[in-house]
Amino acid sequence: MRLVLDTNILVSAILSPNSISAKVLNWGENNGTILYSTDTLIEVLSVLRRSKFAKYLDPEDIDGLSIRIKTAWIFIEILTQVNLCRDAKDDKFIDLALNGNASHLITGDNDLLVLHPIQNISIINPRTFWEAITR
């Protein structure tokens, strides 16, 4: 499986190591392929550097996540872009899924979930994904 994880999934996984999002992240790294692009990496790192997360994360933790993503995940160059999402900031995840031939885009964002499916890409929340792979 080739997975795209939305920023909200990664933030949840990092802040709540026992969450469904964390289980999905760990499963994806161990059993699938997780994709990232320059834009998705920039977004997750900038979100985690927000002051509201400073009491939960050290800058070294964020640097470690950046290294983890760059070494364990697959970088996808975005060659074609779309304008499908009602929140244009979320199109970067659709771009990544389409350019990276993803099987799943995993998100908690309703702006993305309402688009399910796009081509052959399932757009689902982490609980639905987790239940499907653990049946």
C-alpha positions as CSV (number, residue, x, y, z in Angstrom):
1,M,0.0,0.0,0.0
2,R,1.2,3.5,-0.8
3,L,-0.1,6.0,1.8
4,V,-0.4,9.7,2.0
5,L,-0.9,10.9,5.6
6,D,-2.4,14.3,6.1
7,T,-0.8,16.7,8.6
8,N,-3.5,16.2,11.1
9,I,-2.7,12.5,11.2
10,L,1.0,13.1,11.8
11,V,0.4,15.7,14.5
12,S,-2.0,13.3,16.3
13,A,0.5,10.4,15.9
14,I,3.4,12.5,17.3
15,L,1.4,14.0,20.2
16,S,-0.5,10.8,21.1
17,P,1.8,7.8,20.6
18,N,-1.0,5.4,21.5
19,S,-3.6,6.8,19.1
20,I,-5.1,5.2,16.1
21,S,-3.1,7.8,14.0
22,A,0.1,6.6,15.6
23,K,-0.8,3.0,14.9
24,V,-1.5,3.9,11.2
25,L,1.8,5.7,11.0
26,N,3.8,2.8,12.5
27,W,1.9,0.3,10.3
28,G,2.6,2.3,7.2
29,E,6.3,2.6,8.0
30,N,6.6,-1.1,8.7
31,N,4.2,-2.6,6.1
32,G,3.6,-0.1,3.4
33,T,5.1,2.9,1.7
34,I,4.5,6.4,3.0
35,L,4.8,9.2,0.5
36,Y,5.8,12.9,1.0
37,S,6.4,15.9,-1.1
38,T,8.3,19.1,-0.4
39,D,5.0,20.9,0.4
40,T,3.6,18.3,2.7
41,L,6.9,18.1,4.6
42,I,7.1,21.9,5.0
43,E,3.6,21.9,6.3
44,V,4.0,19.3,9.0
45,L,7.2,20.7,10.3
46,S,5.8,24.3,10.4
47,V,2.7,23.1,12.2
48,L,4.7,21.2,14.8
49,R,6.9,24.3,15.3
50,R,3.9,26.4,16.4
51,S,4.1,27.8,19.9
52,K,1.1,25.8,21.1
53,F,3.1,22.6,20.6
54,A,6.3,23.8,22.3
55,K,5.3,22.4,25.7
56,Y,4.9,18.9,24.1
57,L,7.8,18.8,21.6
58,D,11.4,19.8,21.8
59,P,13.0,21.2,18.6
60,E,15.2,18.0,18.5
61,D,12.0,15.9,18.3
62,I,10.9,17.9,15.2
63,D,14.3,17.6,13.6
64,G,14.2,13.8,14.3
65,L,10.8,13.6,12.6
66,S,12.2,15.4,9.6
67,I,15.1,13.0,9.4
68,R,12.7,10.0,9.9
69,I,10.5,11.2,7.0
70,K,13.4,11.9,4.6
71,T,15.0,8.5,5.3
72,A,12.1,6.1,5.7
73,W,9.5,7.6,3.4
74,I,9.4,8.0,-0.4
75,F,9.8,11.5,-1.8
76,I,7.5,12.3,-4.7
77,E,8.1,15.1,-7.1
78,I,4.9,16.9,-7.9
79,L,4.6,17.2,-11.7
80,T,0.9,17.8,-12.0
81,Q,-1.3,19.7,-9.7
82,V,-5.1,19.8,-9.2
83,N,-7.6,22.2,-7.8
84,L,-10.2,19.8,-6.4
85,C,-10.6,20.6,-2.7
86,R,-12.8,23.3,-1.3
87,D,-9.9,24.3,0.9
88,A,-7.1,24.9,-1.6
89,K,-4.5,24.4,1.0
90,D,-5.4,20.7,1.0
91,D,-4.8,20.2,-2.7
92,K,-1.1,19.4,-1.9
93,F,-2.3,16.1,-0.4
94,I,-4.3,15.2,-3.5
95,D,-1.4,16.2,-5.7
96,L,0.9,13.9,-3.7
97,A,-1.6,11.0,-3.8
98,L,-2.1,11.4,-7.6
99,N,1.6,11.9,-8.5
100,G,2.7,9.2,-6.1
101,N,0.2,6.6,-7.3
102,A,-1.1,6.3,-3.7
103,S,-3.6,3.7,-2.7
104,H,-4.9,5.7,0.3
105,L,-5.0,9.3,1.5
106,I,-5.6,9.1,5.2
107,T,-7.0,12.2,6.8
108,G,-9.4,13.5,9.4
109,D,-10.2,16.6,7.3
110,N,-13.7,16.7,6.0
111,D,-12.6,18.9,3.1
112,L,-10.7,15.9,1.8
113,L,-12.9,13.1,3.1
114,V,-15.9,14.4,1.0
115,L,-13.8,13.8,-2.2
116,H,-13.6,10.0,-1.6
117,P,-12.6,8.4,-3.9
118,I,-10.4,10.2,-6.4
119,Q,-9.5,7.9,-9.3
120,N,-8.5,4.7,-7.5
121,I,-7.4,6.4,-4.3
122,S,-9.4,5.8,-1.1
123,I,-9.7,8.9,1.0
124,I,-10.5,7.7,4.5
125,N,-10.0,8.5,8.2
126,P,-7.5,6.6,10.2
127,R,-10.0,4.5,12.1
128,T,-11.6,3.2,8.9
129,F,-8.1,2.4,7.5
130,W,-7.1,0.7,10.8
131,E,-10.2,-1.4,10.9
132,A,-9.7,-2.5,7.3
133,I,-6.1,-3.6,7.7
134,T,-6.7,-5.4,11.1
135,R,-9.7,-7.5,10.1
